[in-house]
Amino acid sequence: MSFRILGTGMYVPPKAVTNDDLAQIVETNDEWITKRVGVKERRISENEWTSEMGAKAAQAALADAGVKVEELDMILAASVSGETVSPSMATMIQHRIGATCPAMEINAACAAFLYLLETAAAFFALHKDYQKILVVGCERMSGILDWTDRSTCVIFGDGSGAAVLERGEGYLDSVLTVKGGDDVIKIPHFPGTSPFFDREQDSPYIHMKGQETFKYAVSAISSDITALLERNHLTIDDIAWIVPHQANVRIIDFASKRLGIDPAKMFVNIEKYGNTSSASVPIALHELKESGQLHRGDKIILCAFGGGLSNMACLIEY
């Protein structure tokens, strides 16, 4: 379609919190978390805001791409855990890295990084003079967790991932789906102190129905990947790697079985970072590239799902 990935970058906080550490906070244990989720540890911010982590991943991606900040034509960012509602994380990152180009944010929860790629493709198509766009997913999920809820606090972690996109022909196809509603996953805002507002409100933390999320995710991954392969007359053998959202290793395993593909084709790093929402896919993509297993010309599929409910997959020639 309209771009290729020029460079990638990531940042995670230095503090690693293990499953044994969490067992000191809530009633859980390493065996249960590892078996049910696949997480062994996650990174937790002690003193960095979301936009600070986003800026560090952005700078790493720019360095990897060999691109100067003044070359950027647009910054697109995503977060559900920013320190401010306004300014957006995109504008905060723009300020922190010293850019002057336009910047805007998109909220599609864990699928948001892929929505950023789709949006970037649209900007490249609309603005013929745009040559380089920075996309960033950044999250401080630890700030929106109920740390007494063992069903959610063991899953998530903090971090940021980024990519520099250059006008080109590497973005081949995409599938986007939204099933609107807050009955499965929601993160309420603080309701405020208006004396005129009279509605009950849930606590401003992540609320998630695990079984419903699991079923939706497996179905979304399977149907999206199948659609991309069929529409582009490809088989799974034509795909070098699938980079899925790192939400739960069992979701990835079940989707692999439903698709009838070797689980080894799915890149997985959830054991180190947990679910970092919009940062999940770009962190995994960066680690895959850094491992030396991703090569120019490889066809890869990125796929993700999250609150909204929203899901997306895209076919890229790296």
DOKOL-12207 format. One line per 2 residues: number of its first residue (from 1); their letters; for each residue x, z, y of N, C-alpha, C, O. Coordinates in steps of 0.1 Angstrom, whole numbers, always signed. Layout:
N
NUM) a) X:Z:Y:X:Z:Y:X:Z:Y:X:Z:Y ~ ...;
***
This chain:
318
1) ms) +8:+0:-12:+0:+0:+0:+9:+0:+13:+11:-11:+18 ~ +14:+12:+17:+20:+11:+30:+32:+20:+32:+37:+21:+43;
3) fr) +37:+28:+22:+49:+36:+25:+56:+38:+12:+51:+36:+1 ~ +69:+42:+13:+77:+47:+2:+82:+61:+6:+84:+64:+18;
5) il) +86:+69:-4:+91:+83:-1:+106:+81:+1:+114:+77:-8 ~ +110:+85:+13:+124:+84:+17:+132:+96:+14:+144:+95:+10;
7) gt) +126:+108:+15:+133:+120:+12:+123:+132:+9:+112:+131:+14 ~ +128:+142:+2:+119:+154:+0:+127:+166:+3:+139:+166:+4;
9) gm) +120:+177:+4:+126:+190:+7:+117:+201:+3:+104:+199:+2 ~ +122:+213:+1:+114:+225:-2:+120:+237:+4:+132:+238:+7;
11) yv) +112:+248:+5:+117:+261:+8:+108:+272:+2:+96:+271:+2 ~ +114:+282:-5:+107:+293:-10:+114:+306:-5:+127:+306:-3;
13) pp) +107:+316:-2:+113:+329:+2:+123:+334:-8:+121:+332:-20 ~ +133:+342:-4:+142:+347:-14:+137:+358:-23:+143:+360:-34;
15) ka) +127:+365:-19:+122:+376:-28:+114:+371:-40:+104:+364:-38 ~ +119:+374:-52:+112:+370:-64:+105:+382:-70:+111:+393:-71;
17) vt) +92:+381:-72:+84:+391:-78:+80:+388:-92:+73:+378:-95 ~ +85:+396:-102:+82:+393:-116:+69:+398:-121:+62:+406:-114;
19) nd) +65:+394:-133:+53:+399:-139:+54:+414:-141:+44:+422:-139 ~ +66:+419:-144:+68:+433:-146:+66:+441:-133:+61:+452:-133;
21) dl) +70:+434:-122:+68:+440:-109:+54:+442:-106:+49:+452:-101 ~ +46:+432:-109:+31:+432:-107:+24:+443:-115:+14:+449:-111;
23) aq) +30:+445:-127:+24:+455:-136:+25:+469:-130:+18:+478:-135 ~ +34:+471:-120:+34:+484:-113:+24:+485:-102:+22:+496:-97;
25) iv) +17:+473:-99:+7:+473:-88:-7:+473:-93:-16:+480:-88 ~ -9:+464:-103:-23:+463:-109:-21:+464:-124:-11:+463:-130;
27) et) -33:+466:-131:-33:+467:-145:-31:+453:-152:-41:+446:-154 ~ -19:+450:-155:-16:+437:-162:-3:+438:-169:+3:+449:-169;
29) nd) +2:+427:-175:+15:+428:-182:+20:+414:-183:+13:+404:-181 ~ +33:+413:-186:+40:+400:-186:+34:+391:-197:+33:+379:-195;
31) ew) +31:+396:-209:+26:+388:-220:+13:+381:-216:+11:+370:-218 ~ +4:+389:-210:-9:+383:-206:-8:+372:-195:-14:+362:-197;
33) it) +0:+375:-185:+2:+365:-174:+8:+352:-180:+4:+341:-176 ~ +19:+354:-188:+26:+343:-193:+17:+334:-202:+17:+322:-201;
35) kr) +9:+341:-210:+1:+334:-220:-11:+327:-213:-14:+315:-216 ~ -17:+333:-203:-29:+328:-197:-27:+319:-185:-35:+311:-182;
37) vg) -16:+321:-178:-13:+314:-166:+0:+305:-167:+0:+294:-162 ~ +10:+311:-173:+23:+304:-174:+33:+308:-163:+44:+302:-162;
39) vk) +30:+318:-155:+38:+323:-145:+47:+334:-150:+42:+344:-156 ~ +60:+333:-147:+69:+344:-150:+73:+352:-137:+75:+364:-138;
41) er) +74:+345:-126:+77:+351:-113:+72:+342:-102:+69:+330:-105 ~ +71:+348:-90:+67:+340:-79:+75:+345:-67:+79:+356:-67;
43) ri) +76:+336:-56:+83:+340:-44:+73:+346:-34:+62:+340:-32 ~ +77:+357:-28:+68:+363:-18:+75:+365:-5:+86:+370:-4;
45) se) +69:+361:+6:+75:+362:+19:+74:+377:+24:+64:+383:+23 ~ +85:+382:+28:+86:+395:+34:+86:+395:+49:+81:+405:+55;
47) ne) +91:+385:+55:+91:+385:+70:+90:+371:+76:+94:+369:+88 ~ +86:+361:+68:+85:+347:+74:+70:+343:+74:+63:+345:+65;
49) wt) +66:+337:+85:+53:+332:+87:+52:+318:+80:+62:+312:+76 ~ +40:+313:+77:+38:+301:+71:+45:+289:+78:+52:+281:+71;
51) se) +44:+289:+91:+50:+277:+98:+65:+278:+98:+71:+267:+98 ~ +71:+290:+97:+85:+291:+95:+90:+284:+82:+100:+277:+82;
53) mg) +83:+288:+71:+86:+282:+58:+84:+267:+59:+92:+259:+53 ~ +73:+262:+65:+70:+248:+66:+81:+241:+74:+85:+230:+70;
55) ak) +86:+247:+84:+97:+241:+92:+110:+239:+84:+117:+229:+85 ~ +113:+249:+76:+125:+249:+68:+124:+238:+57:+134:+231:+54;
57) aa) +112:+236:+51:+111:+225:+41:+111:+212:+48:+117:+202:+43 ~ +106:+211:+60:+106:+199:+68:+120:+195:+72:+124:+183:+70;
59) qa) +128:+204:+76:+142:+202:+79:+150:+197:+67:+159:+189:+68 ~ +147:+203:+55:+154:+199:+43:+150:+185:+39:+159:+177:+35;
61) al) +138:+181:+41:+133:+167:+38:+140:+157:+48:+144:+147:+43 ~ +140:+161:+60:+147:+152:+70:+162:+150:+67:+167:+139:+67;
63) ad) +168:+161:+63:+182:+160:+59:+184:+151:+47:+193:+143:+46 ~ +175:+153:+37:+176:+145:+25:+174:+130:+27:+180:+121:+21;
65) ag) +165:+127:+37:+161:+113:+40:+172:+107:+50:+172:+95:+51 ~ +180:+115:+56:+189:+110:+66:+182:+106:+79:+186:+96:+85;
67) vk) +171:+113:+82:+163:+109:+94:+164:+120:+104:+163:+132:+101 ~ +166:+116:+117:+166:+125:+128:+152:+128:+132:+143:+120:+131;
69) ve) +150:+140:+138:+136:+144:+141:+130:+135:+152:+118:+133:+152 ~ +138:+129:+160:+133:+121:+171:+128:+107:+165:+122:+100:+173;
71) el) +131:+104:+153:+127:+92:+147:+112:+93:+141:+106:+83:+138 ~ +107:+105:+140:+94:+107:+135:+83:+102:+144:+83:+103:+156;
73) dm) +73:+95:+138:+62:+90:+145:+49:+98:+144:+40:+97:+152 ~ +49:+107:+134:+38:+115:+131:+42:+127:+122:+50:+125:+113;
75) il) +36:+138:+124:+37:+150:+114:+23:+153:+109:+14:+155:+117 ~ +21:+154:+96:+9:+158:+90:+12:+170:+81:+21:+170:+74;
77) aa) +4:+180:+83:+6:+193:+76:-7:+198:+69:-18:+194:+73 ~ -5:+207:+60:-17:+213:+53:-14:+227:+50:-3:+230:+46;
79) sv) -24:+236:+51:-22:+250:+48:-36:+256:+48:-45:+253:+56 ~ -38:+266:+39:-50:+274:+39:-46:+289:+43:-54:+298:+43;
81) sg) -33:+291:+46:-28:+304:+49:-19:+305:+61:-10:+313:+61 ~ -22:+297:+71:-14:+297:+83:-16:+310:+91:-26:+317:+89;
83) et) -6:+313:+99:-7:+326:+107:-17:+324:+119:-21:+334:+125 ~ -20:+312:+122:-30:+309:+133:-40:+299:+129:-37:+290:+122;
85) vs) -52:+300:+134:-62:+289:+132:-59:+278:+142:-60:+266:+139 ~ -55:+282:+154:-50:+273:+164:-39:+280:+172:-41:+292:+176;
87) ps) -28:+274:+174:-24:+261:+170:-24:+259:+155:-22:+268:+147 ~ -25:+246:+151:-24:+243:+137:-10:+244:+132:-1:+245:+140;
89) ma) -8:+245:+118:+5:+245:+113:+13:+233:+116:+25:+233:+118 ~ +6:+221:+117:+13:+209:+121:+20:+210:+134:+31:+206:+136;
91) tm) +13:+215:+144:+18:+216:+157:+29:+227:+158:+38:+226:+166 ~ +27:+238:+150:+37:+248:+150:+50:+243:+144:+61:+246:+148;
93) iq) +49:+235:+133:+61:+229:+127:+67:+219:+136:+80:+219:+138 ~ +59:+211:+143:+65:+202:+153:+73:+209:+163:+84:+205:+167;
95) hr) +68:+221:+168:+75:+229:+178:+88:+235:+172:+99:+234:+178 ~ +87:+240:+160:+99:+246:+154:+110:+237:+151:+122:+241:+151;
97) ig) +107:+224:+147:+118:+215:+144:+122:+207:+156:+132:+198:+155 ~ +115:+208:+167:+119:+201:+179:+115:+187:+180:+121:+179:+187;
99) at) +103:+184:+174:+98:+170:+174:+89:+169:+186:+84:+179:+192 ~ +86:+157:+190:+77:+154:+201:+66:+144:+197:+57:+141:+206;
101) cp) +65:+140:+185:+55:+131:+180:+42:+138:+178:+41:+150:+178 ~ +31:+130:+177:+18:+136:+174:+18:+144:+161:+26:+141:+152;
103) am) +10:+154:+160:+9:+163:+148:-5:+167:+145:-12:+171:+155 ~ -9:+167:+133:-23:+172:+129:-23:+177:+115:-14:+175:+107;
105) ei) -34:+185:+113:-35:+193:+100:-47:+188:+93:-57:+184:+98 ~ -46:+189:+79:-58:+186:+70:-59:+197:+61:-50:+203:+55;
107) na) -72:+201:+59:-75:+212:+49:-82:+206:+37:-94:+203:+38 ~ -75:+205:+26:-82:+202:+13:-76:+211:+2:-75:+207:-9;
109) ac) -73:+223:+6:-68:+234:-3:-56:+229:-11:-47:+223:-6 ~ -57:+231:-24:-45:+228:-33:-43:+213:-34:-32:+208:-37;
111) aa) -53:+205:-31:-51:+190:-32:-47:+184:-19:-45:+172:-18 ~ -44:+192:-9:-42:+188:+5:-30:+179:+6:-30:+170:+14;
113) fl) -19:+182:-1:-7:+174:+1:-10:+159:-2:-5:+150:+4 ~ -18:+157:-13:-21:+143:-16:-30:+137:-6:-29:+125:-3;
115) yl) -39:+145:+0:-47:+140:+11:-38:+136:+23:-42:+127:+31 ~ -28:+143:+25:-18:+140:+36:-12:+126:+33:-10:+118:+42;
117) le) -9:+123:+21:-3:+110:+17:-13:+99:+20:-9:+89:+26 ~ -26:+101:+17:-36:+91:+19:-38:+89:+34:-39:+78:+39;
119) ta) -37:+100:+42:-39:+99:+56:-27:+92:+62:-28:+84:+72 ~ -15:+95:+57:-3:+88:+62:-4:+73:+60:+0:+65:+68;
121) aa) -9:+69:+48:-11:+55:+45:-20:+48:+55:-18:+37:+59 ~ -31:+56:+59:-40:+50:+69:-33:+49:+83:-35:+39:+90;
123) ff) -25:+59:+86:-18:+58:+99:-8:+46:+99:-6:+39:+109 ~ -1:+44:+88:+8:+33:+87:+1:+19:+89:+5:+10:+95;
125) al) -11:+19:+82:-19:+6:+83:-25:+4:+97:-25:-7:+102 ~ -28:+15:+104:-35:+14:+117:-24:+11:+128:-27:+3:+137;
127) hk) -13:+18:+127:-3:+17:+138:+9:+9:+133:+18:+15:+126 ~ +10:-3:+136:+20:-12:+131:+34:-8:+135:+44:-12:+129;
129) dy) +35:+0:+146:+48:+4:+151:+53:+17:+144:+64:+21:+146 ~ +44:+24:+137:+49:+36:+130:+58:+33:+118:+55:+24:+110;
131) qk) +70:+39:+118:+79:+37:+108:+82:+49:+99:+85:+47:+87 ~ +81:+61:+104:+84:+73:+96:+74:+84:+99:+71:+87:+111;
133) il) +68:+90:+88:+59:+101:+89:+64:+113:+81:+68:+111:+69 ~ +63:+125:+86:+67:+137:+79:+54:+144:+74:+44:+146:+81;
135) vv) +53:+147:+61:+42:+154:+55:+47:+167:+49:+57:+168:+43 ~ +39:+178:+52:+43:+192:+48:+32:+200:+43:+21:+200:+49;
137) gc) +33:+206:+31:+24:+216:+26:+31:+229:+26:+41:+231:+21 ~ +25:+239:+33:+31:+252:+35:+21:+263:+33:+10:+262:+38;
139) er) +25:+273:+26:+16:+284:+23:+22:+298:+22:+33:+299:+16 ~ +15:+307:+28:+19:+322:+25:+7:+328:+18:-1:+335:+24;
141) ms) +5:+324:+6:-7:+328:-2:-8:+343:-3:-19:+349:-5 ~ +4:+350:-3:+4:+365:-4:-4:+372:+7:-8:+383:+5;
143) gi) -6:+365:+18:-13:+370:+29:-28:+369:+28:-36:+376:+35 ~ -33:+362:+18:-48:+360:+16:-52:+364:+2:-62:+360:-3;
145) ld) -44:+372:-4:-47:+378:-18:-52:+392:-17:-48:+400:-8 ~ -62:+395:-25:-66:+409:-27:-56:+414:-38:-58:+411:-50;
147) wt) -47:+423:-34:-37:+427:-44:-42:+438:-53:-34:+443:-61 ~ -55:+441:-53:-61:+449:-63:-68:+441:-73:-73:+446:-83;
149) dr) -69:+428:-71:-76:+419:-80:-66:+412:-90:-60:+403:-86 ~ -65:+417:-102:-55:+412:-111:-58:+398:-116:-49:+391:-121;
151) st) -71:+393:-114:-74:+379:-118:-68:+369:-109:-67:+357:-112 ~ -65:+373:-96:-60:+363:-87:-46:+366:-82:-38:+357:-80;
153) cv) -42:+379:-80:-29:+382:-74:-18:+378:-83:-6:+377:-78 ~ -20:+376:-96:-9:+373:-105:-6:+358:-105:+4:+353:-110;
155) if) -15:+350:-99:-14:+335:-100:-6:+329:-89:+2:+319:-92 ~ -7:+334:-77:-2:+327:-65:+12:+331:-60:+16:+342:-64;
157) gd) +18:+322:-53:+31:+325:-46:+32:+318:-33:+23:+310:-29 ~ +43:+321:-26:+45:+315:-13:+56:+304:-13:+65:+304:-22;
159) gs) +55:+294:-4:+65:+284:-4:+60:+272:+4:+49:+272:+9 ~ +69:+262:+5:+66:+250:+13:+73:+238:+7:+85:+239:+2;
161) ga) +67:+227:+7:+73:+214:+3:+70:+203:+13:+60:+204:+20 ~ +79:+193:+14:+78:+183:+24:+83:+170:+19:+91:+169:+10;
163) av) +79:+159:+26:+85:+146:+23:+85:+138:+35:+76:+139:+44 ~ +95:+129:+37:+96:+119:+47:+92:+106:+42:+98:+101:+32;
165) le) +82:+100:+48:+77:+87:+43:+81:+76:+53:+82:+78:+65 ~ +85:+64:+47:+89:+53:+55:+80:+41:+52:+76:+39:+40;
167) rg) +77:+33:+62:+68:+21:+60:+74:+13:+48:+86:+10:+48 ~ +66:+9:+39:+71:+2:+27:+59:-1:+18:+47:-1:+22;
169) eg) +62:-3:+5:+51:-7:-4:+51:+2:-17:+47:-3:-27 ~ +55:+14:-16:+55:+23:-28:+42:+30:-31:+41:+35:-43;
171) yl) +33:+31:-22:+20:+38:-24:+10:+28:-29:+5:+20:-22 ~ +7:+29:-42:+0:+18:-49:-15:+20:-50:-23:+10:-48;
173) ds) -20:+32:-53:-34:+34:-54:-37:+49:-54:-28:+57:-56 ~ -50:+52:-52:-54:+66:-52:-69:+68:-55:-77:+59:-54;
175) vl) -72:+80:-60:-86:+84:-63:-88:+97:-56:-81:+107:-58 ~ -99:+98:-48:-103:+110:-41:-117:+114:-44:-126:+105:-45;
177) tv) -119:+127:-47:-132:+132:-50:-134:+145:-43:-125:+154:-43 ~ -146:+147:-38:-150:+161:-33:-164:+164:-38:-173:+156:-38;
179) kg) -165:+176:-44:-178:+182:-48:-180:+194:-40:-176:+205:-44 ~ -187:+192:-29:-187:+203:-19:-195:+215:-23:-204:+215:-31;
181) gd) -190:+227:-18:-196:+240:-21:-186:+251:-22:-174:+248:-24 ~ -190:+263:-20:-181:+275:-21:-184:+284:-32:-180:+296:-32;
183) dv) -191:+279:-42:-196:+288:-53:-185:+290:-64:-186:+300:-71 ~ -174:+282:-64:-163:+284:-74:-151:+289:-68:-145:+299:-73;
185) ik) -147:+284:-56:-135:+289:-49:-138:+290:-34:-143:+281:-28 ~ -134:+301:-28:-136:+302:-14:-127:+313:-8:-123:+322:-15;
187) ip) -123:+311:+4:-115:+320:+12:-122:+323:+25:-120:+315:+35 ~ -130:+333:+26:-138:+335:+39:-129:+339:+50:-119:+345:+49;
189) hf) -133:+335:+62:-127:+340:+75:-131:+354:+77:-142:+358:+72 ~ -124:+361:+85:-129:+374:+90:-141:+371:+99:-141:+362:+107;
191) pg) -152:+378:+96:-165:+374:+102:-166:+377:+117:-175:+372:+124 ~ -156:+384:+123:-157:+387:+137:-165:+400:+140:-169:+406:+131;
193) ts) -166:+403:+153:-173:+415:+157:-184:+412:+166:-189:+421:+174 ~ -190:+400:+165:-202:+397:+173:-213:+407:+171:-217:+408:+159;
195) pf) -219:+413:+181:-230:+422:+179:-243:+414:+176:-254:+420:+173 ~ -243:+401:+177:-255:+393:+175:-255:+386:+161:-265:+381:+157;
197) fd) -244:+387:+154:-243:+380:+141:-247:+390:+130:-241:+401:+129 ~ -257:+387:+121:-262:+396:+111:-262:+389:+98:-273:+386:+93;
199) re) -251:+387:+92:-250:+381:+78:-239:+389:+70:-229:+392:+76 ~ -241:+391:+58:-231:+397:+49:-220:+387:+47:-222:+375:+46;
201) qd) -208:+392:+46:-196:+384:+44:-187:+390:+34:-184:+402:+34 ~ -182:+381:+25:-172:+386:+15:-159:+389:+22:-156:+384:+34;
203) sp) -150:+396:+16:-137:+400:+21:-129:+387:+23:-130:+377:+16 ~ -120:+387:+33:-113:+374:+37:-101:+372:+28:-90:+370:+33;
205) yi) -103:+372:+15:-93:+369:+5:-98:+358:-5:-109:+354:-4 ~ -89:+354:-14:-93:+343:-23:-103:+349:-33:-101:+359:-39;
207) hm) -114:+342:-34:-124:+344:-44:-125:+332:-53:-127:+321:-49 ~ -123:+334:-66:-123:+323:-76:-129:+327:-89:-126:+337:-95;
209) kg) -137:+318:-94:-143:+319:-107:-134:+311:-117:-134:+299:-117 ~ -127:+319:-125:-116:+313:-133:-121:+302:-143:-115:+292:-144;
211) qe) -131:+305:-151:-136:+296:-161:-141:+283:-155:-138:+272:-160 ~ -149:+284:-144:-154:+272:-138:-143:+264:-131:-143:+251:-132;
213) tf) -133:+270:-126:-121:+263:-120:-113:+256:-131:-109:+245:-129 ~ -112:+263:-142:-104:+257:-153:-111:+244:-158:-104:+234:-160;
215) ky) -124:+245:-161:-131:+233:-166:-131:+222:-156:-129:+210:-160 ~ -133:+225:-143:-133:+214:-133:-119:+208:-132:-118:+196:-131;
217) av) -108:+216:-133:-95:+211:-131:-91:+201:-143:-86:+191:-140 ~ -94:+205:-155:-91:+197:-166:-98:+184:-166:-92:+173:-168;
219) sa) -111:+184:-162:-119:+172:-161:-114:+163:-150:-113:+151:-151 ~ -110:+169:-138:-105:+162:-127:-92:+154:-130:-91:+143:-127;
221) is) -83:+162:-135:-70:+156:-139:-72:+144:-148:-66:+133:-146 ~ -79:+146:-159:-81:+136:-169:-88:+124:-164:-84:+112:-166;
223) sd) -99:+125:-156:-107:+114:-151:-99:+106:-140:-99:+94:-140 ~ -92:+114:-132:-84:+107:-121:-72:+99:-127:-70:+87:-122;
225) it) -65:+104:-136:-54:+97:-142:-59:+85:-150:-53:+74:-149 ~ -70:+87:-157:-76:+75:-165:-80:+64:-155:-78:+52:-158;
227) al) -86:+68:-144:-91:+58:-134:-79:+50:-129:-80:+38:-127 ~ -68:+57:-125:-57:+50:-119:-51:+40:-129:-47:+29:-126;
229) le) -49:+45:-142:-43:+36:-152:-52:+24:-155:-47:+12:-155 ~ -65:+26:-156:-74:+14:-159:-75:+5:-147:-75:-7:-149;
231) rn) -76:+10:-135:-77:+1:-123:-65:-7:-121:-65:-18:-116 ~ -53:-2:-125:-40:-9:-123:-35:-16:-135:-24:-20:-136;
233) hl) -43:-16:-146:-40:-23:-159:-26:-17:-164:-18:-25:-168 ~ -25:-4:-164:-14:+3:-169:-17:+11:-181:-29:+15:-183;
235) ti) -7:+14:-189:-8:+25:-199:+1:+36:-195:+9:+36:-186 ~ -1:+47:-203:+7:+59:-199:+22:+57:-201:+30:+63:-195;
237) dd) +25:+47:-210:+39:+43:-212:+45:+37:-200:+58:+37:-199 ~ +37:+32:-191:+42:+26:-178:+46:+37:-168:+52:+34:-158;
239) ia) +42:+49:-170:+43:+60:-161:+55:+69:-165:+56:+74:-176 ~ +65:+70:-156:+77:+78:-159:+73:+93:-159:+78:+100:-168;
241) wi) +66:+98:-149:+63:+112:-148:+49:+114:-142:+44:+105:-134 ~ +42:+124:-146:+30:+129:-139:+34:+143:-133:+39:+151:-140;
243) vp) +32:+144:-120:+35:+156:-113:+21:+163:-109:+15:+159:-99 ~ +17:+172:-117:+4:+179:-114:+5:+191:-105:+16:+197:-104;
245) hq) -6:+195:-99:-7:+207:-92:-4:+219:-102:-9:+219:-113 ~ +5:+228:-98:+9:+239:-106:+0:+251:-105:+3:+261:-98;
247) an) -12:+250:-111:-22:+261:-109:-22:+270:-122:-23:+282:-121 ~ -21:+264:-133:-22:+271:-146:-16:+262:-157:-21:+251:-158;
249) vr) -7:+267:-164:+0:+258:-175:-10:+254:-185:-9:+243:-191 ~ -21:+262:-188:-31:+258:-198:-39:+247:-193:-43:+238:-201;
251) ii) -42:+246:-180:-49:+234:-175:-41:+222:-177:-46:+212:-182 ~ -28:+222:-175:-19:+211:-177:-19:+207:-192:-20:+195:-195;
253) df) -18:+217:-200:-17:+214:-215:-31:+208:-220:-30:+199:-227 ~ -42:+214:-215:-55:+209:-220:-57:+194:-215:-62:+186:-222;
255) as) -53:+192:-202:-54:+178:-197:-46:+168:-205:-50:+157:-207 ~ -34:+173:-208:-25:+164:-216:-31:+160:-230:-31:+149:-234;
257) kr) -37:+170:-236:-44:+168:-249:-56:+158:-247:-58:+149:-255 ~ -64:+160:-237:-75:+152:-234:-71:+137:-232:-78:+128:-236;
259) lg) -60:+136:-225:-55:+122:-222:-47:+116:-233:-45:+104:-234 ~ -44:+125:-243:-36:+120:-254:-22:+116:-251:-16:+107:-256;
261) id) -16:+124:-242:-2:+121:-238:+7:+132:-241:+3:+144:-243 ~ +20:+129:-242:+30:+139:-245:+31:+149:-233:+34:+145:-222;
263) pa) +29:+162:-235:+30:+172:-224:+43:+171:-217:+44:+175:-205 ~ +54:+166:-224:+67:+166:-217:+67:+156:-206:+76:+156:-198;
265) km) +57:+147:-205:+56:+137:-194:+51:+144:-181:+52:+139:-170 ~ +45:+156:-183:+40:+164:-172:+52:+173:-167:+57:+181:-174;
267) fv) +55:+172:-154:+66:+180:-148:+60:+194:-145:+50:+195:-138 ~ +66:+205:-150:+60:+218:-148:+71:+227:-143:+82:+228:-149;
269) ni) +68:+235:-132:+77:+245:-127:+69:+258:-123:+74:+266:-116 ~ +57:+259:-128:+48:+270:-124:+54:+284:-128:+52:+294:-121;
271) ek) +63:+284:-138:+68:+296:-143:+77:+303:-132:+79:+315:-132 ~ +83:+295:-123:+92:+300:-113:+85:+304:-100:+89:+313:-92;
273) yg) +73:+297:-97:+68:+298:-83:+53:+302:-83:+48:+306:-72 ~ +46:+301:-94:+32:+303:-94:+25:+292:-87:+30:+281:-85;
275) nt) +12:+294:-83:+4:+284:-76:+7:+286:-61:+3:+296:-55 ~ +13:+276:-55:+16:+276:-41:+7:+267:-33:+10:+263:-22;
277) ss) -5:+264:-38:-16:+257:-32:-10:+243:-27:-5:+235:-35 ~ -11:+240:-14:-8:+227:-9:+7:+224:-10:+12:+213:-9;
279) as) +15:+235:-12:+30:+233:-14:+34:+230:-28:+45:+226:-31 ~ +25:+231:-37:+28:+230:-52:+33:+216:-56:+44:+216:-62;
281) vp) +26:+206:-52:+30:+192:-57:+43:+188:-50:+52:+183:-57 ~ +45:+190:-37:+58:+186:-31:+70:+194:-36:+81:+189:-37;
283) ia) +68:+207:-39:+79:+215:-44:+82:+209:-58:+94:+207:-61 ~ +72:+206:-66:+75:+201:-80:+82:+187:-79:+91:+184:-86;
285) lh) +77:+179:-69:+83:+165:-68:+97:+166:-64:+106:+159:-69 ~ +100:+175:-54:+114:+177:-50:+123:+182:-62:+134:+177:-63;
287) el) +118:+191:-69:+126:+196:-81:+128:+185:-91:+139:+185:-97 ~ +118:+177:-93:+119:+166:-103:+130:+157:-98:+138:+152:-106;
289) ke) +130:+153:-86:+140:+144:-80:+154:+150:-81:+163:+143:-85 ~ +155:+163:-77:+168:+169:-78:+173:+171:-92:+186:+172:-94;
291) sg) +165:+171:-102:+169:+172:-115:+176:+159:-121:+182:+160:-131 ~ +175:+148:-113:+181:+136:-117:+173:+128:-127:+177:+118:-132;
293) ql) +160:+132:-130:+152:+126:-139:+142:+116:-133:+135:+109:-140 ~ +142:+115:-120:+134:+106:-112:+142:+95:-106:+152:+98:-99;
295) hr) +139:+82:-108:+147:+71:-104:+139:+61:-96:+127:+60:-97 ~ +146:+55:-86:+140:+44:-78:+133:+34:-87:+140:+29:-97;
297) gd) +121:+30:-84:+114:+20:-92:+105:+27:-103:+96:+20:-108 ~ +107:+40:-105:+98:+47:-115:+84:+47:-109:+82:+49:-97;
299) ki) +74:+45:-118:+60:+47:-114:+56:+62:-118:+58:+66:-130 ~ +51:+69:-109:+47:+83:-111:+33:+85:-106:+28:+77:-98;
301) il) +26:+95:-112:+13:+99:-107:+13:+113:-102:+18:+122:-110 ~ +9:+116:-90:+7:+129:-85:-8:+132:-86:-16:+124:-83;
303) ca) -11:+144:-91:-26:+148:-92:-27:+163:-88:-19:+171:-91 ~ -39:+166:-82:-41:+180:-77:-56:+182:-76:-64:+173:-76;
305) fg) -60:+195:-76:-74:+199:-75:-74:+213:-68:-64:+220:-68 ~ -85:+216:-62:-86:+229:-55:-99:+231:-49:-109:+224:-51;
307) gg) -99:+241:-40:-112:+245:-33:-118:+233:-25:-111:+224:-20 ~ -131:+233:-25:-138:+222:-18:-151:+219:-24:-161:+218:-17;
309) ls) -152:+217:-37:-140:+214:-46:-135:+201:-43:-142:+191:-41 ~ -122:+199:-43:-116:+186:-40:-105:+183:-50:-98:+192:-55;
311) nm) -104:+171:-53:-93:+166:-62:-89:+152:-59:-96:+145:-52 ~ -76:+149:-62:-71:+136:-59:-59:+133:-68:-52:+142:-73;
313) ac) -57:+120:-71:-45:+116:-78:-41:+103:-71:-49:+95:-66 ~ -28:+100:-71:-22:+88:-65:-11:+82:-74:-4:+90:-81;
315) li) -10:+69:-74:+0:+62:-81:+10:+57:-71:+7:+50:-62 ~ +23:+61:-74:+34:+58:-65:+45:+51:-73:+49:+55:-84;
317) ey) +51:+41:-67:+64:+36:-72:+75:+42:-64:+76:+39:-52 ~ +82:+51:-70:+93:+58:-63:+105:+49:-60:+114:+54:-54;
***
